[in-house]
Amino acid sequence: MTIHTPVLIVGAGPVGSALAGELGWRGVPCTLIERTDGSIEQPKMDLVGVRTMEFCRRWGILDWVRDAPYPLDYPQDYVYVTGLNGYEFAREPFPGRGFEACPPESPQKRERVPQDMFDPILQRFALSFPHVTLRYNAELVSLEESADGVRATVKDGVHGTTETIAADYLVGTDGGASTVRECLGIGMNGNPALTYTTNVMFRCKDFDTLHDKGKAYRFIFIGPDGVWLTIVAVNGGDRFRMSIVGTPEKINHSEADIRAALARAMGREFDYEILSVMRWVRRELVADRYGTARIFLAGDAAHLMSPTGGFGMNTGIGDAVDLGWKLEAAVKGWGGHELLASYEAERRPVGLRNVAEASRNLGRMLATRQRLPPPEAFEPGPAGDAARKEYGDWFASIMRLEWFANGVMLGYRYDNSPIVWPDGTPVPPDPSHPYTQTARPGARAPHVDLADGRSTLDLFGRGFTLLRLGANPPSGTRIEQAAAQWHVPLSTVTLPDPEVLAAYQRRLVLVRPDGHVAWRADAEPADAVALIDTVRGNANTIQRQQAGQTS
């Protein structure tokens, strides 16, 4: 039995579901297969970053995220302690997700919605489109790529039967042990073992009454040998995740070890129920390639990073959005021959960047193992108080680079992309914090509040958007005509608001379907067709044709 789909997505985690939703939203039929039954024992992520929330805004599912079960009023504090009934070094206070303000550079804010709450939202979004199909217990066995498409052999995990799915394109979002990546023979480079860590999900209904530290999202435990444990409020209720932060040396913690760690963290024995135990390795790896002509890798299949910072899933959803509009252009015929190849050129540098920043965050947390707390920090009295304050102030200051990281979430740019038209301005810095908006080509188009209550981000839809800014801007007619010539979807928006012109710094700005700036200038280009050919991924083909090198 053989069925056909324009795009086959392998792996129905958050990245695969987001890609299916993005394609469905764009009117592109796709099939999403998942080898498991979809159940989640241990949520691997619990932070939906600000850029991902901007995508949710674009998709129209903000209310679904807002209505997720994580309590709106549960404090999101980060607390550094010797123990829950011990001493507190410092605290980074954050309000509950229902009360945290949006940053000035975005109409959205981060959201505390763990994977077992967020995955169903993304899948609901994807399945709201009749041309999106989701199949569980369907495992990729092998694949074969040709010039015309991909043929995938898929096994039914319930009945044991196999079938062939023919697709124009295939995307592997099947995690760190990606079958798609293995079938392609693509390796990964980096550090395969930063630390061996043990995660323990446990239930305790009265957890917050058993200690004097109050409610918080994350407790980080510092002992005489530095950070050794964290406890996270997974659902803002009765479910928690304890992580025994290990070392590069492999250790298999026994149940006795786990129970001893919980007792040490609380300062005494207490009643709880262990729900699951997961032993895993923090990795620092990026795929050597992000795919081939018709097969692509996204999410953990392409990059594996320490969860310190919450960049993993959010980087993967950025992959999905970048790839989504390019797949639409390929399927619908207006994309050029080089458009899909630009996916790796744009997203692999972001993967390298975010993996490195996640490792730096891990290094900051583990810096306590190099700069050990003084012995008096674990003793009562004024000397102990002073030692804890000095040490806590130091640790809190370096950890803020992880907690305040909108530069990582929003500031990634496609500076050297072959489908971005540079404007000659100098490359700005790329700090994790603070984040400064820029409309330089390749960057995320800046957010500006409009008089009607919208954001400039609300102006960017499924196609390209040409912004005409300021008083008496150029008409943009030549760009519109060039886009129409190649059936490139384009809408034009005129905004006289001086605040928008100040943020974008040019009177004409071309924004891509993913919300990144493709080109900007104060006048129309002399050759608008060359501009459109560049941004739709056809510039190199045109140049070769003109040079007589190829047809």
Phi, psi and omega per residue, in radians:
M1 nan 2.280 3.123
T2 -2.230 2.274 3.025
I3 -2.080 2.842 -3.120
H4 -2.158 2.463 3.035
T5 -2.499 2.488 3.093
P6 -1.025 -0.734 -3.129
V7 -2.333 2.222 3.032
L8 -1.866 2.192 3.138
I9 -1.947 2.214 -3.090
V10 -1.863 1.905 -3.140
G11 1.991 1.970 -3.029
A12 -1.837 0.653 2.954
G13 -1.302 -2.889 -3.089
P14 -1.098 -0.607 -3.113
V15 -1.265 -0.795 3.095
G16 -1.094 -0.713 3.125
S17 -1.171 -0.679 3.099
A18 -1.123 -0.711 3.117
L19 -1.143 -0.741 3.094
A20 -1.064 -0.718 3.099
G21 -1.152 -0.740 3.111
E22 -1.060 -0.777 3.126
L23 -1.173 -0.744 3.101
G24 -1.051 -0.742 3.098
W25 -1.066 -0.496 3.142
R26 -1.609 0.033 3.108
G27 1.391 0.369 -3.137
V28 -1.807 2.049 3.102
P29 -1.115 2.485 3.109
C30 -2.685 2.798 3.074
T31 -2.147 2.287 -3.118
L32 -2.002 2.114 3.132
I33 -2.002 2.590 -3.107
E34 -2.447 2.216 -3.052
R35 -1.249 -0.369 -3.135
T36 -1.698 -3.083 3.078
D37 -1.536 0.067 3.070
G38 1.588 -0.070 -3.122
S39 -1.279 2.614 -3.091
I40 -2.157 1.933 3.107
E41 -1.426 -0.710 -3.103
Q42 -2.250 1.864 3.071
P43 -1.029 2.171 -3.099
K44 -1.489 -0.268 3.106
M45 -2.422 2.710 3.061
D46 -2.500 0.159 3.118
L47 -2.127 2.056 3.014
V48 -1.627 1.932 -3.020
G49 -1.228 2.936 -3.032
V50 -1.132 -0.639 3.128
R51 -1.214 -0.683 3.064
T52 -1.089 -0.648 3.102
M53 -1.174 -0.555 3.037
E54 -1.137 -0.638 3.062
F55 -1.159 -0.704 3.079
C56 -1.066 -0.643 3.075
R57 -1.066 -0.789 -3.135
R58 -1.119 -0.649 -3.123
W59 -1.345 -0.225 3.126
G60 1.423 0.483 -3.090
I61 -2.091 0.429 -3.138
L62 -1.056 -0.707 -3.124
D63 -1.092 -0.613 3.138
W64 -1.130 -0.699 3.126
V65 -1.220 -0.746 3.133
R66 -1.036 -0.652 -3.077
D67 -1.504 0.135 3.069
A68 -1.044 2.671 -2.994
P69 -1.183 -0.252 -3.116
Y70 -1.064 2.197 -3.024
P71 -1.000 2.381 -3.131
L72 -1.199 -0.433 -3.039
D73 -1.807 0.100 -3.104
Y74 -1.298 2.129 -3.094
P75 -1.016 2.515 -3.114
Q76 -1.868 0.472 -3.095
D77 -1.053 2.608 2.927
Y78 -1.900 2.174 -3.022
V79 -2.184 2.292 -3.117
Y80 -1.871 2.047 -2.963
V81 -2.375 2.793 2.919
T82 -1.393 -0.512 3.122
G83 -3.075 2.829 -3.104
L84 -1.136 -0.524 3.038
N85 -1.942 0.438 3.090
G86 -1.910 -2.350 -3.063
Y87 -1.860 2.680 3.094
E88 -1.836 2.220 3.078
F89 -1.424 -0.833 -3.088
A90 -2.918 2.994 -3.116
R91 -2.601 2.376 3.035
E92 -1.892 1.784 -3.040
P93 -1.389 2.419 3.014
F94 -2.417 2.423 3.115
P95 -1.258 2.949 3.015
G96 -1.034 2.751 -3.016
R97 -1.098 -0.373 3.105
G98 -1.395 -0.122 -3.056
F99 -2.162 -0.045 3.126
E100 -1.329 2.335 -3.108
A101 -1.393 2.694 3.035
C102 -1.280 2.523 3.077
P103 -1.227 2.773 -3.105
P104 -1.109 -0.368 -3.067
E105 -1.622 0.137 -3.134
S106 -2.667 2.613 3.004
P107 -1.421 -0.003 -3.109
Q108 -2.176 2.968 3.049
K109 -2.364 2.927 3.063
R110 -1.103 2.753 3.113
E111 -2.332 2.424 3.090
R112 -1.577 1.578 -3.131
V113 -2.353 1.728 -3.084
P114 -1.058 2.875 -3.032
Q115 -1.008 -0.664 -3.118
D116 -1.258 -0.168 2.990
M117 -1.756 -0.577 -3.037
F118 -1.454 -0.672 3.117
D119 -0.964 -0.836 3.120
P120 -1.058 -0.541 3.092
I121 -1.149 -0.813 -3.140
L122 -1.137 -0.673 3.129
Q123 -1.207 -0.673 3.061
R124 -1.063 -0.720 3.097
F125 -1.090 -0.849 -3.125
A126 -1.067 -0.755 -3.080
L127 -1.370 -0.054 3.030
S128 -1.258 -0.177 3.110
F129 -1.816 2.192 -3.058
P130 -1.139 -0.320 -3.106
H131 -1.632 0.222 3.033
V132 -1.916 2.241 3.137
T133 -2.039 2.294 3.101
L134 -2.057 2.230 -3.124
R135 -2.258 2.102 3.048
Y136 -1.541 2.923 3.138
N137 0.937 0.650 3.118
A138 -2.185 1.917 -3.001
E139 -1.899 2.284 3.045
L140 -1.216 2.205 3.121
V141 -1.756 -0.783 -3.139
S142 -2.762 2.927 3.097
L143 -2.574 2.729 3.134
E144 -2.437 2.184 -3.115
E145 -1.822 2.425 3.041
S146 -2.273 3.129 3.128
A147 -1.124 -0.404 -3.052
D148 -1.769 -0.217 -3.092
G149 2.903 -2.812 -3.083
V150 -2.315 2.410 3.033
R151 -2.030 2.123 -3.095
A152 -1.981 2.307 3.029
T153 -1.610 2.164 -3.030
V154 -2.145 2.331 -3.135
K155 -1.833 2.331 3.052
D156 -1.380 2.024 -3.068
G157 -1.246 -0.267 3.131
V158 -1.581 -0.825 -3.045
H159 -1.745 -0.231 3.117
G160 1.377 0.079 3.129
T161 -1.444 2.799 3.094
T162 -2.147 2.731 3.079
E163 -2.585 2.925 3.096
T164 -1.931 2.282 3.024
I165 -1.944 2.089 3.077
A166 -1.655 2.319 -3.105
A167 -2.409 2.646 3.009
D168 -1.244 -0.650 -3.128
Y169 -2.492 2.648 3.104
L170 -2.283 2.436 3.131
V171 -2.198 2.187 3.083
G172 -1.606 1.890 3.023
T173 -2.042 0.691 -2.961
D174 -1.768 0.550 2.910
G175 1.413 -3.066 -3.031
G176 -1.100 -0.545 3.108
A177 -1.695 0.743 -2.985
S178 -0.936 2.140 3.014
T179 -1.182 -0.652 3.134
V180 -1.069 -0.819 3.133
R181 -1.088 -0.709 3.131
E182 -1.126 -0.730 3.126
C183 -1.090 -0.582 3.139
L184 -1.426 -0.207 -3.123
G185 1.236 0.503 -3.128
I186 -1.587 2.224 3.119
G187 -1.563 3.053 3.077
M188 -2.250 2.504 -3.133
N189 -2.079 2.573 3.124
G190 2.428 -2.650 -3.124
N191 -1.802 1.999 -3.068
P192 -1.381 -0.153 -3.097
A193 -2.636 1.562 3.045
L194 -1.304 -0.891 3.043
T195 -2.601 2.612 2.937
Y196 -1.651 2.131 -2.999
T197 -2.188 2.568 3.079
T198 -2.021 2.103 3.063
N199 -1.728 2.360 3.128
V200 -2.248 2.021 3.022
M201 -1.524 2.238 3.114
F202 -2.417 2.721 3.137
R203 -1.967 2.297 3.087
C204 -2.594 1.918 -3.006
K205 -1.212 -0.545 -3.070
D206 -1.972 0.539 -3.035
F207 -0.927 -0.792 -3.028
D208 -1.215 -0.299 3.129
T209 -1.562 -0.079 -3.054
L210 -1.610 -0.008 -3.122
H211 -2.591 3.058 -3.048
D212 -1.902 0.293 -3.071
K213 -1.655 -0.112 3.114
G214 1.340 -3.133 3.129
K215 -1.342 2.479 3.094
A216 -2.755 2.755 3.100
Y217 -1.318 -0.843 -3.061
R218 -2.337 2.261 2.968
F219 -1.856 2.254 3.083
I220 -1.963 2.132 -3.011
F221 -1.724 2.215 -3.127
I222 -2.042 2.095 3.089
G223 -1.876 -3.028 3.115
P224 -1.002 -0.406 3.127
D225 -1.793 0.265 3.114
G226 1.703 -2.876 -3.122
V227 -1.129 2.311 -3.118
W228 -2.331 -0.261 -3.018
L229 -2.726 2.634 2.941
T230 -2.341 2.633 2.996
I231 -2.278 2.263 -3.064
V232 -2.088 2.420 3.036
A233 -1.418 1.696 -2.984
V234 -1.189 -0.785 -3.081
N235 -2.056 0.147 -3.139
G236 1.177 0.418 -3.115
G237 -2.504 -1.824 -3.048
D238 -1.921 0.059 -3.091
R239 -1.948 2.320 -3.092
F240 -2.351 2.728 3.070
R241 -2.136 2.078 3.027
M242 -1.702 2.329 3.088
S243 -2.115 2.048 3.020
I244 -1.453 1.895 -3.048
V245 -1.367 1.970 -3.027
G246 -1.608 -2.594 -3.113
T247 -2.366 3.103 3.049
P248 -1.129 -0.158 3.102
E249 -1.526 2.291 -3.091
K250 -1.256 2.227 3.103
I251 -2.346 2.268 3.046
N252 -1.757 1.750 -3.117
H253 -1.244 2.295 3.117
S254 -1.412 2.999 3.080
E255 -1.095 -0.611 3.088
A256 -1.100 -0.706 3.087
D257 -1.066 -0.748 -3.107
I258 -1.118 -0.795 -3.124
R259 -1.185 -0.604 3.087
A260 -1.156 -0.667 3.125
A261 -1.151 -0.726 3.109
L262 -1.121 -0.714 3.117
A263 -1.145 -0.697 3.114
R264 -1.134 -0.711 3.141
A265 -1.119 -0.754 -3.129
M266 -1.345 -0.477 -3.070
G267 1.634 0.026 3.116
R268 -3.006 2.961 3.044
E269 -1.231 2.601 3.071
F270 -2.685 2.934 -3.080
D271 -1.551 2.308 3.101
Y272 -2.807 2.952 3.099
E273 -2.179 2.124 3.069
I274 -1.338 2.151 -3.094
L275 -1.633 -0.690 3.139
S276 -2.883 2.738 3.095
V277 -2.239 2.286 3.117
M278 -2.295 2.130 3.071
R279 -1.742 2.234 -3.027
W280 -2.553 2.995 -3.081
V281 -2.141 2.231 2.984
R282 -1.272 2.230 -3.095
R283 -2.142 2.836 3.114
E284 -2.377 1.376 -2.992
L285 -2.349 2.493 3.046
V286 -2.321 2.377 -3.132
A287 -1.085 2.486 3.134
D288 -1.101 -0.609 3.064
R289 -2.372 2.698 3.123
Y290 -1.730 0.277 3.043
G291 2.459 -2.778 -3.113
T292 -2.223 -2.755 -3.126
A293 -1.177 -0.587 -3.060
R294 -2.229 -0.005 -3.133
I295 -2.199 2.355 -3.033
F296 -2.335 2.695 3.064
L297 -1.952 2.494 3.105
A298 -2.576 2.750 3.132
G299 1.188 -2.549 -3.079
D300 -1.099 -0.365 3.053
A301 -1.122 -0.426 -3.107
A302 -1.832 -0.454 -3.092
H303 -2.685 2.347 3.112
L304 -2.130 2.241 -3.062
M305 -2.466 2.794 3.021
S306 -1.063 2.493 3.133
P307 -1.254 -0.063 -3.140
T308 -1.104 1.865 -3.090
G309 2.045 -0.375 3.140
G310 1.226 0.577 -3.058
F311 -1.572 -0.322 -2.950
G312 -1.032 -1.129 -3.128
M313 -1.086 -0.703 -3.087
N314 -1.142 -0.621 3.022
T315 -1.122 -0.729 3.135
G316 -1.109 -0.674 3.110
I317 -1.220 -0.546 2.980
G318 -1.081 -0.673 3.036
D319 -1.007 -0.826 -3.065
A320 -1.081 -0.716 -3.116
V321 -1.228 -0.708 3.098
D322 -1.082 -0.771 -3.098
L323 -1.299 -0.546 -3.050
G324 -1.042 -0.844 -3.087
W325 -1.257 -0.488 3.121
K326 -1.273 -0.659 3.053
L327 -1.134 -0.694 3.084
E328 -1.037 -0.799 -3.126
A329 -1.084 -0.651 3.128
A330 -1.222 -0.775 -3.107
V331 -1.168 -0.675 -3.076
K332 -1.547 -0.149 2.949
G333 1.680 -0.043 -3.118
W334 -1.666 -0.114 3.096
G335 -1.378 2.552 3.121
G336 -1.419 3.042 -3.054
H337 -1.165 -0.416 -3.104
E338 -1.728 0.023 -3.016
L339 -1.124 -0.866 -3.107
L340 -1.166 -0.528 3.089
A341 -1.136 -0.422 3.139
S342 -1.225 -0.270 3.118
Y343 -1.009 -0.876 3.122
E344 -1.149 -0.716 -3.122
A345 -1.058 -0.559 -3.122
E346 -1.563 -0.792 -2.949
R347 -1.549 -0.479 3.142
R348 -1.125 -0.754 3.055
P349 -1.039 -0.595 3.084
V350 -1.168 -0.706 3.077
G351 -1.042 -0.818 3.112
L352 -1.051 -0.763 -3.130
R353 -1.075 -0.859 -3.040
N354 -1.293 -0.605 3.052
V355 -1.069 -0.760 -3.135
A356 -1.134 -0.711 -3.136
E357 -1.179 -0.663 3.087
A358 -1.076 -0.696 3.106
S359 -1.186 -0.626 3.068
R360 -1.109 -0.680 3.094
N361 -1.097 -0.733 3.078
L362 -1.055 -0.743 3.109
G363 -1.049 -0.640 3.112
R364 -1.146 -0.767 -3.141
M365 -1.111 -0.697 -3.103
L366 -1.478 0.019 3.087
A367 -1.073 -0.368 3.096
T368 -1.147 -0.299 3.114
R369 -1.433 -0.293 3.034
Q370 -1.662 -0.780 3.072
R371 -1.791 1.540 -3.062
L372 -1.241 2.572 3.064
P373 -1.163 2.541 3.141
P374 -1.188 2.639 -3.106
P375 -0.954 -0.615 -3.103
E376 -1.183 -0.265 3.104
A377 -1.147 -0.271 -3.137
F378 -1.837 0.227 -3.111
E379 -2.023 2.638 3.084
P380 -1.294 2.951 3.039
G381 1.773 3.003 -3.084
P382 -1.026 -0.686 3.136
A383 -1.131 -0.690 3.097
G384 -1.159 -0.714 3.117
D385 -1.055 -0.769 -3.125
A386 -1.151 -0.716 3.138
A387 -1.137 -0.718 3.126
R388 -1.150 -0.688 -3.135
K389 -1.154 -0.782 -3.139
E390 -1.080 -0.814 -3.108
Y391 -1.208 -0.720 3.137
G392 -1.131 -0.682 3.106
D393 -1.095 -0.737 3.108
W394 -1.089 -0.859 -3.082
F395 -1.140 -0.733 3.128
A396 -1.088 -0.640 -3.095
S397 -1.157 -0.658 -3.140
I398 -1.399 -0.519 -3.130
M399 -1.281 -0.359 3.121
R400 -1.081 -0.411 3.097
L401 -1.174 -0.369 3.034
E402 -1.536 -0.733 -3.065
W403 -1.277 -0.494 3.132
F404 -2.022 1.604 -2.990
A405 -2.385 0.702 3.097
N406 -1.143 -0.366 3.043
G407 -1.105 -0.618 3.087
V408 -1.289 -0.788 -3.053
M409 -1.217 -0.644 -3.024
L410 -1.956 -0.332 -2.917
G411 -1.622 0.057 3.133
Y412 -1.165 2.487 -3.059
R413 -2.330 2.715 3.091
Y414 -1.858 1.107 -3.005
D415 -1.067 -0.675 -3.052
N416 -1.879 0.417 -3.110
S417 -1.202 2.435 3.092
P418 -1.261 -0.181 -3.140
I419 -1.934 0.316 3.029
V420 -2.006 2.372 -3.132
W421 -1.685 1.850 -3.064
P422 -1.185 2.713 -3.140
D423 -1.967 0.115 3.052
G424 1.466 -0.022 3.123
T425 -1.311 2.669 -3.105
P426 -1.157 2.643 3.126
V427 -1.220 2.142 3.140
P428 -1.347 2.860 3.090
P429 -1.155 2.887 -3.081
D430 -2.312 1.145 -3.125
P431 -1.396 2.735 3.044
S432 -1.247 -0.476 3.095
H433 -2.833 2.438 -0.082
P434 -1.386 2.864 3.098
Y435 -1.752 2.238 3.088
T436 -2.014 2.142 -3.112
Q437 -1.162 2.559 3.050
T438 -2.557 2.549 3.065
A439 -1.794 0.313 3.060
R440 -1.016 2.393 -3.124
P441 -0.896 2.312 -3.075
G442 1.803 -0.345 -3.100
A443 -1.560 2.809 2.990
R444 -1.075 2.309 3.131
A445 -1.102 2.318 -3.035
P446 -1.127 2.615 2.981
H447 -1.497 2.304 2.980
V448 -2.398 2.338 3.067
D449 -1.232 2.290 3.108
L450 -1.719 2.796 -3.057
A451 -1.093 -0.482 -3.104
D452 -1.517 0.153 3.103
G453 1.631 -0.166 3.113
R454 -1.463 2.964 2.973
S455 -1.816 2.730 3.008
T456 -1.015 -0.493 3.119
L457 -1.095 -0.452 3.133
D458 -1.267 -0.162 -3.127
L459 -1.468 -0.256 -3.020
F460 -1.713 2.069 -3.066
G461 -1.902 -2.410 -3.057
R462 -1.401 -0.376 -3.133
G463 -1.947 -2.863 3.049
F464 -1.324 2.668 3.088
T465 -2.227 2.201 3.062
L466 -1.748 2.023 3.118
L467 -1.626 2.210 3.003
R468 -1.863 1.986 -2.915
L469 -2.055 2.600 3.079
G470 1.441 -3.022 3.134
A471 -1.419 2.309 3.105
N472 0.907 1.003 3.131
P473 -1.303 2.826 3.046
P474 -1.006 2.706 -3.014
S475 -1.225 -0.589 -3.067
G476 1.338 0.193 -3.041
T477 -1.080 -0.721 -3.104
R478 -1.129 -0.645 3.103
I479 -1.171 -0.733 3.115
E480 -1.076 -0.731 -3.135
Q481 -1.183 -0.692 3.122
A482 -1.140 -0.699 3.098
A483 -1.121 -0.747 3.139
A484 -1.113 -0.605 -3.136
Q485 -1.031 -0.620 -3.106
W486 -1.868 0.236 3.089
H487 1.037 0.564 3.087
V488 -1.449 2.135 -3.119
P489 -1.126 2.212 -3.073
L490 -2.567 2.321 2.992
S491 -2.116 2.622 -3.112
T492 -2.013 2.331 -3.134
V493 -2.218 2.262 3.107
T494 -1.850 2.200 -3.124
L495 -2.309 1.948 3.106
P496 -1.400 -0.125 -3.030
D497 -0.972 2.139 3.138
P498 -1.109 -0.500 -3.141
E499 -1.139 -0.627 3.136
V500 -1.238 -0.755 3.104
L501 -1.057 -0.676 3.137
A502 -1.139 -0.630 -3.130
A503 -1.308 -0.617 -3.050
Y504 -1.672 -0.367 2.942
Q505 1.153 0.093 3.038
R506 -2.484 2.723 -3.060
R507 -1.468 -0.321 3.044
L508 -2.214 2.216 -3.135
V509 -2.390 2.207 3.099
L510 -1.777 2.068 -3.097
V511 -1.876 2.353 -3.081
R512 -1.331 2.969 3.102
P513 -1.124 -0.274 3.091
D514 -1.702 0.118 3.101
G515 1.481 0.225 3.055
H516 -1.779 2.590 -3.129
V517 -1.286 2.290 3.112
A518 -1.734 -0.546 -3.051
W519 -2.882 2.636 2.996
R520 -2.688 2.617 3.106
A521 -2.944 3.013 3.088
D522 -1.666 -0.053 3.107
A523 -2.566 2.793 3.106
E524 -1.149 2.601 3.127
P525 -1.227 2.685 3.105
A526 -1.116 -0.583 -3.137
D527 -2.154 1.565 -3.102
A528 -1.196 -0.516 3.115
V529 -1.125 -0.696 3.106
A530 -1.098 -0.659 3.091
L531 -1.098 -0.875 -3.122
I532 -1.117 -0.675 3.095
D533 -1.086 -0.648 3.123
T534 -1.147 -0.875 -3.020
V535 -1.292 -0.311 3.082
R536 -1.721 0.130 3.030
G537 1.405 0.598 -3.124
N538 -2.162 0.100 -3.019
A539 -1.113 -0.772 -3.092
N540 -1.154 -0.653 3.101
T541 -1.091 -0.783 3.136
I542 -1.082 -0.743 3.139
Q543 -1.103 -0.699 3.137
R544 -1.183 -0.670 3.121
Q545 -1.098 -0.744 -3.132
Q546 -1.155 -0.545 3.134
A547 -1.460 -0.095 3.127
G548 1.300 0.332 -3.089
Q549 -1.478 -0.513 -3.093
T550 -2.740 2.861 3.095
S551 -1.695 nan nan
